[in-house]
Amino acid sequence: MGQVAVTIKVYPENPDKLEDVKAAVRKIVDVVKVAEEPIGFGLVAAVITFTMEDAGGLDEIEEKIGSLPEVSQVQVSGVDRV
């Protein structure tokens, strides 16, 4: 089995909690890159790239991140083989 790089957008529940969101996601996955993307009206999403085995489990990770109290929504924006 190989590795895949997954890019997700994580929308915080509160704009002031963006750094907390990034820290919480780092505890769940092996983060490679973190960027910020302005959404509008002062809101910013965290664009996070991480690696994982391609044997599945992305839905489980997405659910874990989405269930964090600081997170409003999670959107997978890309999956690429490494």
PDB file with SEQRES, HELIX, SHEET and CRYST1 records, atoms N, CA, C and O in Angstrom:
SEQRES   1 A   82  MET GLY GLN VAL ALA VAL THR ILE LYS VAL TYR PRO GLU          
SEQRES   2 A   82  ASN PRO ASP LYS LEU GLU ASP VAL LYS ALA ALA VAL ARG          
SEQRES   3 A   82  LYS ILE VAL ASP VAL VAL LYS VAL ALA GLU GLU PRO ILE          
SEQRES   4 A   82  GLY PHE GLY LEU VAL ALA ALA VAL ILE THR PHE THR MET          
SEQRES   5 A   82  GLU ASP ALA GLY GLY LEU ASP GLU ILE GLU GLU LYS ILE          
SEQRES   6 A   82  GLY SER LEU PRO GLU VAL SER GLN VAL GLN VAL SER GLY          
SEQRES   7 A   82  VAL ASP ARG VAL                                              
HELIX    1 AA1 PRO A   15  LYS A   17  5                                   3    
HELIX    2 AA2 LEU A   18  ARG A   26  1                                   9    
HELIX    3 AA3 LEU A   58  GLY A   66  1                                   9    
SHEET    1 AA1 4 ASP A  30  GLY A  40  0                                        
SHEET    2 AA1 4 LEU A  43  GLU A  53 -1                                        
SHEET    3 AA1 4 GLN A   3  PRO A  12 -1                                        
SHEET    4 AA1 4 VAL A  71  ARG A  81 -1                                        
CRYST1    1.000    1.000    1.000  90.00  90.00  90.00 P 1           1          
ATOM      1  N   MET A   1       0.841  -1.184   0.000  1.00  0.00           N  
ATOM      2  CA  MET A   1       0.000   0.000   0.000  1.00  0.00           C  
ATOM      3  C   MET A   1       0.885   1.246   0.000  1.00  0.00           C  
ATOM      4  O   MET A   1       1.988   1.244   0.547  1.00  0.00           O  
ATOM      5  N   GLY A   2       0.384   2.290  -0.617  1.00  0.00           N  
ATOM      6  CA  GLY A   2       1.139   3.522  -0.694  1.00  0.00           C  
ATOM      7  C   GLY A   2       0.570   4.600   0.203  1.00  0.00           C  
ATOM      8  O   GLY A   2      -0.386   4.394   0.951  1.00  0.00           O  
ATOM      9  N   GLN A   3       1.187   5.738   0.097  1.00  0.00           N  
ATOM     10  CA  GLN A   3       0.754   6.904   0.866  1.00  0.00           C  
ATOM     11  C   GLN A   3      -0.004   7.853  -0.049  1.00  0.00           C  
ATOM     12  O   GLN A   3       0.249   7.909  -1.253  1.00  0.00           O  
ATOM     13  N   VAL A   4      -0.921   8.587   0.525  1.00  0.00           N  
ATOM     14  CA  VAL A   4      -1.618   9.645  -0.193  1.00  0.00           C  
ATOM     15  C   VAL A   4      -1.490  10.942   0.595  1.00  0.00           C  
ATOM     16  O   VAL A   4      -1.402  10.943   1.823  1.00  0.00           O  
ATOM     17  N   ALA A   5      -1.482  12.040  -0.146  1.00  0.00           N  
ATOM     18  CA  ALA A   5      -1.517  13.368   0.468  1.00  0.00           C  
ATOM     19  C   ALA A   5      -2.945  13.876   0.328  1.00  0.00           C  
ATOM     20  O   ALA A   5      -3.493  13.934  -0.773  1.00  0.00           O  
ATOM     21  N   VAL A   6      -3.530  14.238   1.443  1.00  0.00           N  
ATOM     22  CA  VAL A   6      -4.921  14.695   1.471  1.00  0.00           C  
ATOM     23  C   VAL A   6      -4.931  16.173   1.843  1.00  0.00           C  
ATOM     24  O   VAL A   6      -4.274  16.583   2.799  1.00  0.00           O  
ATOM     25  N   THR A   7      -5.674  16.965   1.087  1.00  0.00           N  
ATOM     26  CA  THR A   7      -5.842  18.382   1.405  1.00  0.00           C  
ATOM     27  C   THR A   7      -7.294  18.608   1.804  1.00  0.00           C  
ATOM     28  O   THR A   7      -8.222  18.233   1.087  1.00  0.00           O  
ATOM     29  N   ILE A   8      -7.465  19.232   2.965  1.00  0.00           N  
ATOM     30  CA  ILE A   8      -8.806  19.526   3.469  1.00  0.00           C  
ATOM     31  C   ILE A   8      -8.911  21.007   3.816  1.00  0.00           C  
ATOM     32  O   ILE A   8      -7.915  21.661   4.124  1.00  0.00           O  
ATOM     33  N   LYS A   9     -10.124  21.513   3.758  1.00  0.00           N  
ATOM     34  CA  LYS A   9     -10.420  22.854   4.265  1.00  0.00           C  
ATOM     35  C   LYS A   9     -11.201  22.663   5.549  1.00  0.00           C  
ATOM     36  O   LYS A   9     -12.201  21.947   5.586  1.00  0.00           O  
ATOM     37  N   VAL A  10     -10.733  23.308   6.591  1.00  0.00           N  
ATOM     38  CA  VAL A  10     -11.395  23.213   7.887  1.00  0.00           C  
ATOM     39  C   VAL A  10     -11.906  24.601   8.246  1.00  0.00           C  
ATOM     40  O   VAL A  10     -11.139  25.557   8.357  1.00  0.00           O  
ATOM     41  N   TYR A  11     -13.206  24.685   8.422  1.00  0.00           N  
ATOM     42  CA  TYR A  11     -13.848  25.953   8.749  1.00  0.00           C  
ATOM     43  C   TYR A  11     -14.079  26.013  10.253  1.00  0.00           C  
ATOM     44  O   TYR A  11     -14.778  25.163  10.805  1.00  0.00           O  
ATOM     45  N   PRO A  12     -13.495  27.016  10.927  1.00  0.00           N  
ATOM     46  CA  PRO A  12     -13.671  27.105  12.382  1.00  0.00           C  
ATOM     47  C   PRO A  12     -15.072  27.570  12.763  1.00  0.00           C  
ATOM     48  O   PRO A  12     -15.725  28.304  12.022  1.00  0.00           O  
ATOM     49  N   GLU A  13     -15.514  27.127  13.928  1.00  0.00           N  
ATOM     50  CA  GLU A  13     -16.804  27.553  14.475  1.00  0.00           C  
ATOM     51  C   GLU A  13     -16.773  29.047  14.793  1.00  0.00           C  
ATOM     52  O   GLU A  13     -17.771  29.752  14.644  1.00  0.00           O  
ATOM     53  N   ASN A  14     -15.601  29.512  15.236  1.00  0.00           N  
ATOM     54  CA  ASN A  14     -15.403  30.900  15.640  1.00  0.00           C  
ATOM     55  C   ASN A  14     -14.105  31.384  14.996  1.00  0.00           C  
ATOM     56  O   ASN A  14     -13.086  30.704  15.112  1.00  0.00           O  
ATOM     57  N   PRO A  15     -14.106  32.533  14.322  1.00  0.00           N  
ATOM     58  CA  PRO A  15     -12.889  33.022  13.661  1.00  0.00           C  
ATOM     59  C   PRO A  15     -11.695  33.176  14.611  1.00  0.00           C  
ATOM     60  O   PRO A  15     -10.544  33.086  14.184  1.00  0.00           O  
ATOM     61  N   ASP A  16     -11.969  33.406  15.883  1.00  0.00           N  
ATOM     62  CA  ASP A  16     -10.888  33.578  16.851  1.00  0.00           C  
ATOM     63  C   ASP A  16     -10.242  32.250  17.241  1.00  0.00           C  
ATOM     64  O   ASP A  16      -9.220  32.247  17.927  1.00  0.00           O  
ATOM     65  N   LYS A  17     -10.809  31.139  16.824  1.00  0.00           N  
ATOM     66  CA  LYS A  17     -10.331  29.810  17.219  1.00  0.00           C  
ATOM     67  C   LYS A  17      -9.523  29.107  16.124  1.00  0.00           C  
ATOM     68  O   LYS A  17      -9.289  27.902  16.217  1.00  0.00           O  
ATOM     69  N   LEU A  18      -9.096  29.835  15.093  1.00  0.00           N  
ATOM     70  CA  LEU A  18      -8.383  29.210  13.978  1.00  0.00           C  
ATOM     71  C   LEU A  18      -7.110  28.502  14.443  1.00  0.00           C  
ATOM     72  O   LEU A  18      -6.830  27.386  14.004  1.00  0.00           O  
ATOM     73  N   GLU A  19      -6.347  29.129  15.314  1.00  0.00           N  
ATOM     74  CA  GLU A  19      -5.110  28.501  15.805  1.00  0.00           C  
ATOM     75  C   GLU A  19      -5.419  27.254  16.631  1.00  0.00           C  
ATOM     76  O   GLU A  19      -4.673  26.276  16.578  1.00  0.00           O  
ATOM     77  N   ASP A  20      -6.507  27.280  17.390  1.00  0.00           N  
ATOM     78  CA  ASP A  20      -6.924  26.096  18.155  1.00  0.00           C  
ATOM     79  C   ASP A  20      -7.308  24.957  17.215  1.00  0.00           C  
ATOM     80  O   ASP A  20      -7.015  23.794  17.490  1.00  0.00           O  
ATOM     81  N   VAL A  21      -7.961  25.293  16.114  1.00  0.00           N  
ATOM     82  CA  VAL A  21      -8.345  24.291  15.120  1.00  0.00           C  
ATOM     83  C   VAL A  21      -7.095  23.638  14.538  1.00  0.00           C  
ATOM     84  O   VAL A  21      -7.020  22.413  14.439  1.00  0.00           O  
ATOM     85  N   LYS A  22      -6.124  24.448  14.158  1.00  0.00           N  
ATOM     86  CA  LYS A  22      -4.881  23.906  13.585  1.00  0.00           C  
ATOM     87  C   LYS A  22      -4.186  22.974  14.570  1.00  0.00           C  
ATOM     88  O   LYS A  22      -3.723  21.899  14.188  1.00  0.00           O  
ATOM     89  N   ALA A  23      -4.110  23.375  15.823  1.00  0.00           N  
ATOM     90  CA  ALA A  23      -3.454  22.555  16.847  1.00  0.00           C  
ATOM     91  C   ALA A  23      -4.203  21.244  17.063  1.00  0.00           C  
ATOM     92  O   ALA A  23      -3.581  20.193  17.222  1.00  0.00           O  
ATOM     93  N   ALA A  24      -5.519  21.296  17.070  1.00  0.00           N  
ATOM     94  CA  ALA A  24      -6.320  20.087  17.281  1.00  0.00           C  
ATOM     95  C   ALA A  24      -6.165  19.111  16.117  1.00  0.00           C  
ATOM     96  O   ALA A  24      -6.094  17.901  16.332  1.00  0.00           O  
ATOM     97  N   VAL A  25      -6.114  19.619  14.899  1.00  0.00           N  
ATOM     98  CA  VAL A  25      -5.950  18.753  13.726  1.00  0.00           C  
ATOM     99  C   VAL A  25      -4.575  18.095  13.744  1.00  0.00           C  
ATOM    100  O   VAL A  25      -4.438  16.936  13.354  1.00  0.00           O  
ATOM    101  N   ARG A  26      -3.561  18.825  14.193  1.00  0.00           N  
ATOM    102  CA  ARG A  26      -2.203  18.257  14.272  1.00  0.00           C  
ATOM    103  C   ARG A  26      -2.146  17.050  15.209  1.00  0.00           C  
ATOM    104  O   ARG A  26      -1.286  16.183  15.048  1.00  0.00           O  
ATOM    105  N   LYS A  27      -3.045  16.988  16.176  1.00  0.00           N  
ATOM    106  CA  LYS A  27      -3.081  15.848  17.099  1.00  0.00           C  
ATOM    107  C   LYS A  27      -3.733  14.623  16.463  1.00  0.00           C  
ATOM    108  O   LYS A  27      -3.575  13.509  16.964  1.00  0.00           O  
ATOM    109  N   ILE A  28      -4.463  14.817  15.364  1.00  0.00           N  
ATOM    110  CA  ILE A  28      -5.195  13.721  14.730  1.00  0.00           C  
ATOM    111  C   ILE A  28      -4.443  13.142  13.530  1.00  0.00           C  
ATOM    112  O   ILE A  28      -4.438  11.927  13.333  1.00  0.00           O  
ATOM    113  N   VAL A  29      -3.810  13.999  12.731  1.00  0.00           N  
ATOM    114  CA  VAL A  29      -3.148  13.546  11.502  1.00  0.00           C  
ATOM    115  C   VAL A  29      -1.715  14.064  11.434  1.00  0.00           C  
ATOM    116  O   VAL A  29      -1.322  14.954  12.187  1.00  0.00           O  
ATOM    117  N   ASP A  30      -0.939  13.481  10.503  1.00  0.00           N  
ATOM    118  CA  ASP A  30       0.453  13.864  10.270  1.00  0.00           C  
ATOM    119  C   ASP A  30       0.474  15.038   9.285  1.00  0.00           C  
ATOM    120  O   ASP A  30       0.555  14.842   8.072  1.00  0.00           O  
ATOM    121  N   VAL A  31       0.402  16.250   9.820  1.00  0.00           N  
ATOM    122  CA  VAL A  31       0.279  17.459   9.004  1.00  0.00           C  
ATOM    123  C   VAL A  31       1.592  17.756   8.282  1.00  0.00           C  
ATOM    124  O   VAL A  31       2.667  17.747   8.882  1.00  0.00           O  
ATOM    125  N   VAL A  32       1.478  18.022   6.969  1.00  0.00           N  
ATOM    126  CA  VAL A  32       2.624  18.371   6.140  1.00  0.00           C  
ATOM    127  C   VAL A  32       2.670  19.880   5.905  1.00  0.00           C  
ATOM    128  O   VAL A  32       3.740  20.489   5.931  1.00  0.00           O  
ATOM    129  N   LYS A  33       1.496  20.476   5.676  1.00  0.00           N  
ATOM    130  CA  LYS A  33       1.430  21.896   5.328  1.00  0.00           C  
ATOM    131  C   LYS A  33       0.127  22.491   5.847  1.00  0.00           C  
ATOM    132  O   LYS A  33      -0.923  21.849   5.818  1.00  0.00           O  
ATOM    133  N   VAL A  34       0.217  23.727   6.320  1.00  0.00           N  
ATOM    134  CA  VAL A  34      -0.974  24.456   6.769  1.00  0.00           C  
ATOM    135  C   VAL A  34      -0.954  25.840   6.126  1.00  0.00           C  
ATOM    136  O   VAL A  34       0.061  26.537   6.158  1.00  0.00           O  
ATOM    137  N   ALA A  35      -2.070  26.221   5.551  1.00  0.00           N  
ATOM    138  CA  ALA A  35      -2.213  27.556   4.974  1.00  0.00           C  
ATOM    139  C   ALA A  35      -3.564  28.106   5.420  1.00  0.00           C  
ATOM    140  O   ALA A  35      -4.391  27.389   5.983  1.00  0.00           O  
ATOM    141  N   GLU A  36      -3.765  29.379   5.159  1.00  0.00           N  
ATOM    142  CA  GLU A  36      -5.039  30.015   5.487  1.00  0.00           C  
ATOM    143  C   GLU A  36      -5.665  30.556   4.214  1.00  0.00           C  
ATOM    144  O   GLU A  36      -4.973  31.095   3.350  1.00  0.00           O  
ATOM    145  N   GLU A  37      -6.975  30.409   4.103  1.00  0.00           N  
ATOM    146  CA  GLU A  37      -7.698  30.896   2.931  1.00  0.00           C  
ATOM    147  C   GLU A  37      -8.852  31.781   3.379  1.00  0.00           C  
ATOM    148  O   GLU A  37      -9.782  31.308   4.033  1.00  0.00           O  
ATOM    149  N   PRO A  38      -8.797  33.076   3.028  1.00  0.00           N  
ATOM    150  CA  PRO A  38      -9.909  33.964   3.378  1.00  0.00           C  
ATOM    151  C   PRO A  38     -11.189  33.517   2.668  1.00  0.00           C  
ATOM    152  O   PRO A  38     -11.177  33.202   1.478  1.00  0.00           O  
ATOM    153  N   ILE A  39     -12.275  33.495   3.409  1.00  0.00           N  
ATOM    154  CA  ILE A  39     -13.560  33.071   2.857  1.00  0.00           C  
ATOM    155  C   ILE A  39     -14.420  34.288   2.550  1.00  0.00           C  
ATOM    156  O   ILE A  39     -15.092  34.345   1.521  1.00  0.00           O  
ATOM    157  N   GLY A  40     -14.390  35.245   3.441  1.00  0.00           N  
ATOM    158  CA  GLY A  40     -15.202  36.446   3.302  1.00  0.00           C  
ATOM    159  C   GLY A  40     -15.782  36.836   4.642  1.00  0.00           C  
ATOM    160  O   GLY A  40     -15.895  36.008   5.546  1.00  0.00           O  
ATOM    161  N   PHE A  41     -16.145  38.083   4.768  1.00  0.00           N  
ATOM    162  CA  PHE A  41     -16.735  38.614   5.999  1.00  0.00           C  
ATOM    163  C   PHE A  41     -15.828  38.377   7.207  1.00  0.00           C  
ATOM    164  O   PHE A  41     -16.315  38.192   8.323  1.00  0.00           O  
ATOM    165  N   GLY A  42     -14.506  38.382   6.987  1.00  0.00           N  
ATOM    166  CA  GLY A  42     -13.556  38.199   8.083  1.00  0.00           C  
ATOM    167  C   GLY A  42     -13.319  36.758   8.477  1.00  0.00           C  
ATOM    168  O   GLY A  42     -12.558  36.492   9.408  1.00  0.00           O  
ATOM    169  N   LEU A  43     -13.952  35.819   7.791  1.00  0.00           N  
ATOM    170  CA  LEU A  43     -13.765  34.404   8.103  1.00  0.00           C  
ATOM    171  C   LEU A  43     -12.595  33.834   7.312  1.00  0.00           C  
ATOM    172  O   LEU A  43     -12.361  34.210   6.164  1.00  0.00           O  
ATOM    173  N   VAL A  44     -11.866  32.922   7.945  1.00  0.00           N  
ATOM    174  CA  VAL A  44     -10.705  32.289   7.324  1.00  0.00           C  
ATOM    175  C   VAL A  44     -10.780  30.790   7.571  1.00  0.00           C  
ATOM    176  O   VAL A  44     -11.066  30.352   8.685  1.00  0.00           O  
ATOM    177  N   ALA A  45     -10.522  30.003   6.528  1.00  0.00           N  
ATOM    178  CA  ALA A  45     -10.478  28.543   6.654  1.00  0.00           C  
ATOM    179  C   ALA A  45      -9.023  28.105   6.714  1.00  0.00           C  
ATOM    180  O   ALA A  45      -8.152  28.734   6.113  1.00  0.00           O  
ATOM    181  N   ALA A  46      -8.764  27.028   7.439  1.00  0.00           N  
ATOM    182  CA  ALA A  46      -7.438  26.419   7.458  1.00  0.00           C  
ATOM    183  C   ALA A  46      -7.395  25.393   6.332  1.00  0.00           C  
ATOM    184  O   ALA A  46      -8.244  24.505   6.260  1.00  0.00           O  
ATOM    185  N   VAL A  47      -6.400  25.520   5.455  1.00  0.00           N  
ATOM    186  CA  VAL A  47      -6.197  24.550   4.379  1.00  0.00           C  
ATOM    187  C   VAL A  47      -5.035  23.674   4.827  1.00  0.00           C  
ATOM    188  O   VAL A  47      -3.895  24.131   4.910  1.00  0.00           O  
ATOM    189  N   ILE A  48      -5.336  22.414   5.113  1.00  0.00           N  
ATOM    190  CA  ILE A  48      -4.370  21.518   5.747  1.00  0.00           C  
ATOM    191  C   ILE A  48      -4.090  20.336   4.835  1.00  0.00           C  
ATOM    192  O   ILE A  48      -5.011  19.690   4.335  1.00  0.00           O  
ATOM    193  N   THR A  49      -2.802  20.061   4.623  1.00  0.00           N  
ATOM    194  CA  THR A  49      -2.388  18.892   3.855  1.00  0.00           C  
ATOM    195  C   THR A  49      -1.716  17.924   4.808  1.00  0.00           C  
ATOM    196  O   THR A  49      -0.855  18.310   5.600  1.00  0.00           O  
ATOM    197  N   PHE A  50      -2.118  16.657   4.725  1.00  0.00           N  
ATOM    198  CA  PHE A  50      -1.525  15.622   5.569  1.00  0.00           C  
ATOM    199  C   PHE A  50      -1.355  14.347   4.763  1.00  0.00           C  
ATOM    200  O   PHE A  50      -1.960  14.188   3.702  1.00  0.00           O  
ATOM    201  N   THR A  51      -0.525  13.434   5.273  1.00  0.00           N  
ATOM    202  CA  THR A  51      -0.315  12.154   4.602  1.00  0.00           C  
ATOM    203  C   THR A  51      -0.958  11.036   5.407  1.00  0.00           C  
ATOM    204  O   THR A  51      -1.099  11.115   6.627  1.00  0.00           O  
ATOM    205  N   MET A  52      -1.348   9.980   4.674  1.00  0.00           N  
ATOM    206  CA  MET A  52      -1.939   8.806   5.317  1.00  0.00           C  
ATOM    207  C   MET A  52      -1.803   7.623   4.366  1.00  0.00           C  
ATOM    208  O   MET A  52      -1.496   7.804   3.188  1.00  0.00           O  
ATOM    209  N   GLU A  53      -2.029   6.421   4.872  1.00  0.00           N  
ATOM    210  CA  GLU A  53      -2.048   5.228   4.031  1.00  0.00           C  
ATOM    211  C   GLU A  53      -3.260   5.304   3.108  1.00  0.00           C  
ATOM    212  O   GLU A  53      -4.326   5.775   3.505  1.00  0.00           O  
ATOM    213  N   ASP A  54      -3.087   4.836   1.869  1.00  0.00           N  
ATOM    214  CA  ASP A  54      -4.208   4.906   0.933  1.00  0.00           C  
ATOM    215  C   ASP A  54      -5.202   3.763   1.111  1.00  0.00           C  
ATOM    216  O   ASP A  54      -6.110   3.591   0.297  1.00  0.00           O  
ATOM    217  N   ALA A  55      -5.030   2.989   2.164  1.00  0.00           N  
ATOM    218  CA  ALA A  55      -5.906   1.841   2.417  1.00  0.00           C  
ATOM    219  C   ALA A  55      -7.273   2.247   2.954  1.00  0.00           C  
ATOM    220  O   ALA A  55      -8.046   1.390   3.383  1.00  0.00           O  
ATOM    221  N   GLY A  56      -7.576   3.511   2.938  1.00  0.00           N  
ATOM    222  CA  GLY A  56      -8.890   3.956   3.401  1.00  0.00           C  
ATOM    223  C   GLY A  56      -8.804   4.666   4.732  1.00  0.00           C  
ATOM    224  O   GLY A  56      -7.721   4.979   5.226  1.00  0.00           O  
ATOM    225  N   GLY A  57      -9.954   4.909   5.296  1.00  0.00           N  
ATOM    226  CA  GLY A  57      -9.999   5.567   6.589  1.00  0.00           C  
ATOM    227  C   GLY A  57     -10.158   7.071   6.513  1.00  0.00           C  
ATOM    228  O   GLY A  57     -10.188   7.739   7.547  1.00  0.00           O  
ATOM    229  N   LEU A  58     -10.263   7.625   5.296  1.00  0.00           N  
ATOM    230  CA  LEU A  58     -10.412   9.074   5.169  1.00  0.00           C  
ATOM    231  C   LEU A  58     -11.727   9.544   5.779  1.00  0.00           C  
ATOM    232  O   LEU A  58     -11.778  10.603   6.405  1.00  0.00           O  
ATOM    233  N   ASP A  59     -12.782   8.769   5.601  1.00  0.00           N  
ATOM    234  CA  ASP A  59     -14.075   9.146   6.190  1.00  0.00           C  
ATOM    235  C   ASP A  59     -13.978   9.235   7.709  1.00  0.00           C  
ATOM    236  O   ASP A  59     -14.546  10.137   8.325  1.00  0.00           O  
ATOM    237  N   GLU A  60     -13.255   8.292   8.305  1.00  0.00           N  
ATOM    238  CA  GLU A  60     -13.087   8.286   9.764  1.00  0.00           C  
ATOM    239  C   GLU A  60     -12.323   9.523  10.231  1.00  0.00           C  
ATOM    240  O   GLU A  60     -12.692  10.146  11.227  1.00  0.00           O  
ATOM    241  N   ILE A  61     -11.268   9.874   9.515  1.00  0.00           N  
ATOM    242  CA  ILE A  61     -10.483  11.062   9.876  1.00  0.00           C  
ATOM    243  C   ILE A  61     -11.331  12.318   9.701  1.00  0.00           C  
ATOM    244  O   ILE A  61     -11.307  13.212  10.547  1.00  0.00           O  
ATOM    245  N   GLU A  62     -12.074  12.382   8.608  1.00  0.00           N  
ATOM    246  CA  GLU A  62     -12.943  13.536   8.361  1.00  0.00           C  
ATOM    247  C   GLU A  62     -13.975  13.686   9.479  1.00  0.00           C  
ATOM    248  O   GLU A  62     -14.264  14.801   9.913  1.00  0.00           O  
ATOM    249  N   GLU A  63     -14.526  12.570   9.943  1.00  0.00           N  
ATOM    250  CA  GLU A  63     -15.491  12.610  11.047  1.00  0.00           C  
ATOM    251  C   GLU A  63     -14.844  13.070  12.349  1.00  0.00           C  
ATOM    252  O   GLU A  63     -15.435  13.852  13.095  1.00  0.00           O  
ATOM    253  N   LYS A  64     -13.622  12.584  12.626  1.00  0.00           N  
ATOM    254  CA  LYS A  64     -12.918  12.992  13.849  1.00  0.00           C  
ATOM    255  C   LYS A  64     -12.669  14.494  13.858  1.00  0.00           C  
ATOM    256  O   LYS A  64     -12.909  15.167  14.861  1.00  0.00           O  
ATOM    257  N   ILE A  65     -12.187  15.010  12.735  1.00  0.00           N  
ATOM    258  CA  ILE A  65     -11.901  16.442  12.653  1.00  0.00           C  
ATOM    259  C   ILE A  65     -13.207  17.236  12.725  1.00  0.00           C  
ATOM    260  O   ILE A  65     -13.274  18.256  13.410  1.00  0.00           O  
ATOM    261  N   GLY A  66     -14.231  16.778  12.030  1.00  0.00           N  
ATOM    262  CA  GLY A  66     -15.525  17.463  12.032  1.00  0.00           C  
ATOM    263  C   GLY A  66     -16.208  17.473  13.382  1.00  0.00           C  
ATOM    264  O   GLY A  66     -17.035  18.342  13.658  1.00  0.00           O  
ATOM    265  N   SER A  67     -15.864  16.500  14.236  1.00  0.00           N  
ATOM    266  CA  SER A  67     -16.497  16.435  15.559  1.00  0.00           C  
ATOM    267  C   SER A  67     -15.789  17.289  16.605  1.00  0.00           C  
ATOM    268  O   SER A  67     -16.257  17.393  17.739  1.00  0.00           O  
ATOM    269  N   LEU A  68     -14.663  17.904  16.233  1.00  0.00           N  
ATOM    270  CA  LEU A  68     -13.978  18.796  17.177  1.00  0.00           C  
ATOM    271  C   LEU A  68     -14.884  19.987  17.488  1.00  0.00           C  
ATOM    272  O   LEU A  68     -15.538  20.514  16.587  1.00  0.00           O  
ATOM    273  N   PRO A  69     -14.932  20.417  18.749  1.00  0.00           N  
ATOM    274  CA  PRO A  69     -15.834  21.521  19.107  1.00  0.00           C  
ATOM    275  C   PRO A  69     -15.495  22.842  18.416  1.00  0.00           C  
ATOM    276  O   PRO A  69     -16.366  23.696  18.250  1.00  0.00           O  
ATOM    277  N   GLU A  70     -14.238  23.013  18.013  1.00  0.00           N  
ATOM    278  CA  GLU A  70     -13.817  24.257  17.364  1.00  0.00           C  
ATOM    279  C   GLU A  70     -14.161  24.291  15.881  1.00  0.00           C  
ATOM    280  O   GLU A  70     -14.040  25.339  15.246  1.00  0.00           O  
ATOM    281  N   VAL A  71     -14.595  23.150  15.312  1.00  0.00           N  
ATOM    282  CA  VAL A  71     -14.770  23.015  13.867  1.00  0.00           C  
ATOM    283  C   VAL A  71     -16.244  23.111  13.480  1.00  0.00           C  
ATOM    284  O   VAL A  71     -17.106  22.462  14.072  1.00  0.00           O  
ATOM    285  N   SER A  72     -16.506  23.942  12.470  1.00  0.00           N  
ATOM    286  CA  SER A  72     -17.854  24.083  11.931  1.00  0.00           C  
ATOM    287  C   SER A  72     -18.083  23.087  10.793  1.00  0.00           C  
ATOM    288  O   SER A  72     -19.136  22.454  10.712  1.00  0.00           O  
ATOM    289  N   GLN A  73     -17.071  22.956   9.905  1.00  0.00           N  
ATOM    290  CA  GLN A  73     -17.234  22.112   8.723  1.00  0.00           C  
ATOM    291  C   GLN A  73     -15.867  21.667   8.219  1.00  0.00           C  
ATOM    292  O   GLN A  73     -14.872  22.374   8.386  1.00  0.00           O  
ATOM    293  N   VAL A  74     -15.827  20.480   7.596  1.00  0.00           N  
ATOM    294  CA  VAL A  74     -14.612  19.952   6.969  1.00  0.00           C  
ATOM    295  C   VAL A  74     -14.948  19.594   5.531  1.00  0.00           C  
ATOM    296  O   VAL A  74     -15.979  18.982   5.255  1.00  0.00           O  
ATOM    297  N   GLN A  75     -14.061  19.984   4.615  1.00  0.00           N  
ATOM    298  CA  GLN A  75     -14.284  19.693   3.203  1.00  0.00           C  
ATOM    299  C   GLN A  75     -12.995  19.133   2.608  1.00  0.00           C  
ATOM    300  O   GLN A  75     -11.957  19.793   2.660  1.00  0.00           O  
ATOM    301  N   VAL A  76     -13.044  17.932   2.046  1.00  0.00           N  
ATOM    302  CA  VAL A  76     -11.882  17.354   1.372  1.00  0.00           C  
ATOM    303  C   VAL A  76     -11.772  18.025   0.012  1.00  0.00           C  
ATOM    304  O   VAL A  76     -12.720  18.008  -0.773  1.00  0.00           O  
ATOM    305  N   SER A  77     -10.605  18.620  -0.269  1.00  0.00           N  
ATOM    306  CA  SER A  77     -10.446  19.321  -1.543  1.00  0.00           C  
ATOM    307  C   SER A  77      -9.465  18.634  -2.478  1.00  0.00           C  
ATOM    308  O   SER A  77      -9.346  19.029  -3.638  1.00  0.00           O  
ATOM    309  N   GLY A  78      -8.753  17.607  -1.999  1.00  0.00           N  
ATOM    310  CA  GLY A  78      -7.847  16.892  -2.887  1.00  0.00           C  
ATOM    311  C   GLY A  78      -7.221  15.681  -2.237  1.00  0.00           C  
ATOM    312  O   GLY A  78      -6.936  15.677  -1.040  1.00  0.00           O  
ATOM    313  N   VAL A  79      -7.004  14.633  -3.054  1.00  0.00           N  
ATOM    314  CA  VAL A  79      -6.305  13.432  -2.610  1.00  0.00           C  
ATOM    315  C   VAL A  79      -5.359  13.038  -3.740  1.00  0.00           C  
ATOM    316  O   VAL A  79      -5.801  12.806  -4.866  1.00  0.00           O  
ATOM    317  N   ASP A  80      -4.051  12.959  -3.447  1.00  0.00           N  
ATOM    318  CA  ASP A  80      -3.046  12.622  -4.452  1.00  0.00           C  
ATOM    319  C   ASP A  80      -2.105  11.562  -3.914  1.00  0.00           C  
ATOM    320  O   ASP A  80      -1.756  11.569  -2.734  1.00  0.00           O  
ATOM    321  N   ARG A  81      -1.693  10.648  -4.788  1.00  0.00           N  
ATOM    322  CA  ARG A  81      -0.691   9.650  -4.384  1.00  0.00           C  
ATOM    323  C   ARG A  81       0.649  10.332  -4.185  1.00  0.00           C  
ATOM    324  O   ARG A  81       1.005  11.274  -4.893  1.00  0.00           O  
ATOM    325  N   VAL A  82       1.387   9.825  -3.195  1.00  0.00           N  
ATOM    326  CA  VAL A  82       2.710  10.391  -2.895  1.00  0.00           C  
ATOM    327  C   VAL A  82       3.756   9.488  -3.495  1.00  0.00           C  
ATOM    328  O   VAL A  82       4.950   9.759  -3.372  1.00  0.00           O  
TER     329      VAL A  82                                                      
END                                                                             
